[in-house]
Amino acid sequence: MSRIGKKPVAIPAGVTAAIDGRVLSVKGPKGTLTLGLEEEVTYAVEDGQIQVLPANETKRARSFWGMQRTLVQNLVTGVTEGFTKTLNITGVGYRANSQGKNLKLQLGYSHDVDFVIPEGIEIKTPDQTTVHITGIDKQKVGQVAAEIRRWRKPEPYKGKGIKYAGEFIFRKEGKKK
């Protein structure tokens, strides 16, 4: 069985990583991200790599090992490439429009939904039924996408609502006469 934690995280050119106490900070062309380090895992920055190892052989330390390595990988990927989520809006009269620091959603309610875009997130609407959410923090990008989707989840009969790109909505058959 291969373990993801054994692979060191490569630091690309133009990216610097430093450990200060129990905080790992990664700085790259898109910005700076920090991660509070767990005591169950040890970290080392050497030879253009970040090595993540369990501090001891307890079950708790080994369970943190792979997750912490993935979080470190997400920091490096975020400051070099960034993360993107795409939402598709389906339904008659449903549309989105990005206006400065707000995202205006028309989702069949009696009023428009104004979603305030958080700091560090960029939202683009290339057309009225597509929303691109980008940022350097993977968790924040996913959280913003989930909050927007929460306003009108896709329903199983007609498929109307806000769904992730590539998401499959299991469709139900309507009422029989």
Secondary structure, DSSP 8 states (H G I E B T S, - for coil): ---GGGS-EE--TT-EEEEETTEEEEEETTEEEEEE--TTEEEEEETTEEEEEESSSSHHHHHHHHHHHHHHHHHHHHHHT-EEEEEEEESTT-EEEEETTEEEEE-SSSS-EEEE--TTEEEEEEETTEEEEEES-HHHHHHHHHHHHHTS---TTT--EEEETT-----------
